[in-house]
Amino acid sequence: MAKLNVNPTRMELTRLKGRLKTAKRGHKLLKDKQDELMKKFIDYVKRNMELRLDVEKELTIAFKNFLIARAVMSSEVLEEAIMYPTQKINLEMSTRNIMSVNSPIFNLVKEENKEVSNIYPYGFAATSGELDGAIYSLKVVFDKLIELAQVEKTCQLMADEIEKTRRRVNALEYVMIPQLIETVKYITMKLDENERGSRVRLMKVKDMIEKRKAEA
């Protein structure tokens, strides 16, 4: 591992030791964050699969009933029956923070038509029972569709955050920390070498002084 290009001084050694300590602490925190994100991500993925299976099942039933209703009813009657809905729905969005991930929260606000008390925007005389079943299936699945969108978006955002955290962890673990360790080791060896050289020079000077005193 290549070392950093720095001057081998005691001040630089102290500074690099501080950076190394900070890098190791940051690595531990990021590693813990990555592990916790993975746990939450797995939980969301499981919930996503459950919701997707339920939604696909309900949508299959709804589409099947619609096809049967379309077969037994004329297109004009079918379109007229579902032209004016009994409810208006607004989608409100907020966010919550999950391990630095701004997860979306979708909230449905329903405005019901007070003149109509049920979900069917038509009379039952000219329509088929399959259309009733399709409308009811869509009502049941609608809330799950919104939750599925919320969970899927959260999974996507968490996957992106996990990838960014993983890159940072790897950069610290395999690049920065080894470089700092190697540089600290190099500066320590250099300073020790300089200290030994200074000690040898002092000893030689001392011997020369004592020799001159003896000759005098």
C-alpha positions in Angstrom: 0.0 0.0 0.0 1.4 3.4 -1.0 2.0 5.8 1.8 1.0 9.5 1.8 3.5 12.1 0.6 4.2 14.0 3.8 7.2 15.3 5.7 8.4 12.8 8.3 8.1 15.2 11.3 6.8 14.7 14.8 4.0 17.2 14.2 3.0 15.4 11.1 3.1 12.1 12.9 0.8 13.5 15.6 -1.6 14.8 13.0 -1.7 11.5 11.1 -2.3 9.5 14.3 -5.3 11.8 15.0 -6.6 11.2 11.4 -6.1 7.5 11.8 -8.1 7.4 15.0 -10.9 9.4 13.4 -10.9 7.2 10.3 -11.2 4.1 12.5 -14.1 5.6 14.5 -15.8 6.7 11.3 -15.3 3.2 9.8 -17.0 1.6 12.8 -19.9 4.0 12.7 -20.4 3.5 8.9 -20.2 -0.3 9.3 -22.8 -0.3 12.0 -25.0 1.9 9.9 -24.6 -0.4 6.9 -25.5 -3.5 9.0 -28.6 -1.7 10.4 -29.6 -0.5 7.0 -29.4 -4.1 5.6 -31.6 -5.4 8.4 -34.3 -2.8 7.7 -33.9 -3.3 4.0 -34.5 -7.0 4.3 -37.7 -6.3 6.3 -39.0 -3.9 3.7 -38.2 -6.3 0.9 -40.2 -9.0 2.6 -43.1 -6.6 3.1 -42.8 -5.6 -0.5 -43.1 -9.2 -1.7 -46.2 -9.8 0.5 -47.9 -6.6 -0.8 -47.0 -7.4 -4.4 -48.5 -10.9 -4.2 -51.7 -9.5 -2.6 -52.0 -6.7 -5.1 -51.4 -9.0 -8.1 -54.0 -11.4 -6.8 -56.7 -8.7 -6.2 -55.9 -7.1 -9.6 -56.3 -10.4 -11.4 -59.7 -10.9 -9.8 -60.7 -7.3 -10.7 -59.5 -7.6 -14.4 -61.3 -11.0 -14.7 -64.6 -9.5 -13.5 -64.2 -6.5 -15.8 -63.7 -8.7 -18.8 -66.8 -10.7 -17.9 -68.8 -7.5 -17.4 -67.6 -6.2 -20.7 -68.7 -9.4 -22.4 -72.2 -9.3 -21.0 -72.7 -5.5 -21.1 -72.5 -3.1 -24.0 -69.6 -0.7 -24.1 -71.9 2.3 -23.9 -73.6 1.1 -20.7 -70.3 0.1 -19.1 -68.8 3.5 -19.8 -71.9 5.3 -18.6 -72.0 3.3 -15.4 -68.4 4.2 -14.3 -68.3 7.7 -15.7 -69.1 9.6 -12.5 -67.3 8.2 -9.4 -68.8 8.6 -5.9 -65.5 9.5 -4.3 -62.6 11.9 -4.9 -59.2 11.1 -3.6 -56.2 13.3 -2.9 -52.7 11.9 -2.3 -50.7 13.7 0.4 -47.0 12.9 0.9 -44.7 13.4 3.8 -41.3 11.8 4.8 -39.7 10.1 7.7 -36.0 9.6 8.3 -34.8 6.0 8.5 -31.0 5.9 9.0 -30.4 9.0 6.9 -33.0 7.8 4.3 -36.0 10.1 3.7 -38.6 7.5 3.3 -41.9 8.7 1.7 -45.2 8.4 3.5 -48.3 8.4 1.2 -51.7 9.3 2.8 -55.0 9.1 1.0 -57.6 11.7 1.7 -61.0 10.7 0.5 -63.8 13.2 -0.3 -67.0 11.2 -0.4 -70.1 12.2 -2.2 -72.7 12.8 0.5 -75.5 12.1 -1.9 -74.2 8.5 -2.6 -73.6 6.3 0.4 -71.9 3.3 -1.4 -68.9 2.9 -3.7 -71.0 2.0 -6.7 -71.6 5.0 -9.0 -74.5 3.4 -10.8 -77.8 1.6 -10.3 -77.9 -2.1 -10.3 -80.7 -2.6 -12.8 -78.6 -2.3 -16.0 -75.3 -3.6 -14.8 -73.9 -7.1 -14.1 -72.7 -8.6 -10.8 -69.3 -9.0 -12.2 -68.9 -5.2 -12.5 -69.9 -4.9 -8.8 -67.2 -7.5 -8.0 -64.6 -5.6 -10.1 -65.4 -2.3 -8.4 -65.2 -3.8 -4.9 -61.9 -5.6 -5.7 -60.4 -2.3 -6.9 -61.5 -0.6 -3.7 -59.9 -3.3 -1.6 -56.6 -3.2 -3.6 -56.3 0.5 -3.8 -54.9 1.1 -0.3 -52.5 -1.8 -0.8 -51.3 -0.2 -4.1 -50.5 3.0 -2.3 -48.6 1.1 0.5 -46.8 -0.9 -2.2 -45.7 2.2 -3.9 -44.5 3.6 -0.6 -42.6 0.4 0.3 -41.0 0.0 -3.1 -39.8 3.6 -3.1 -38.3 3.1 0.4 -36.6 0.0 -0.8 -35.1 1.9 -3.7 -33.8 4.7 -1.6 -32.4 2.3 1.0 -30.6 0.3 -1.6 -29.0 3.6 -2.9 -28.0 4.5 0.6 -26.6 1.1 1.3 -24.5 1.3 -1.8 -23.1 4.7 -0.9 -22.4 3.6 2.6 -20.7 0.4 1.3 -18.4 2.5 -1.0 -17.4 4.7 2.0 -16.7 1.7 4.2 -14.6 0.1 1.5 -12.7 3.4 0.9 -11.9 3.7 4.5 -11.1 0.0 5.1 -9.0 -0.7 2.0 -7.6 2.7 1.0 -7.5 5.5 3.7 -6.8 3.5 6.8 -4.0 1.3 5.3 -2.4 4.4 3.8 -2.5 6.2 7.2 -1.1 3.1 9.0 1.7 2.8 6.4 2.5 6.5 6.6 2.6 6.5 10.4 4.8 3.4 10.3 7.1 5.1 7.8 7.4 8.4 9.8 8.0 6.5 13.0 10.8 4.5 11.4 12.3 7.7 10.0 12.2 9.5 13.3 13.7 6.5 15.1 16.4 6.4 12.4 17.1 10.1 12.8 17.2 9.7 16.6 19.7 6.9 16.4 21.8 8.9 14.0 21.8 11.9 16.4 22.7 9.6 19.3 25.7 8.2 17.4 26.8 11.7 16.5 26.6 12.9 20.1 28.5 9.8 21.2 31.3 10.6 18.7 31.4 14.2 19.7 31.6 13.1 23.3 34.5 10.7 22.6 36.4 13.4 20.7 36.0 15.9 23.6 37.2 13.3 26.1 40.1 12.4 23.9 41.2 16.1 23.6 40.9 16.5 27.3 43.1 13.4 27.8 45.7 14.7 25.4 45.7 18.1 27.1 
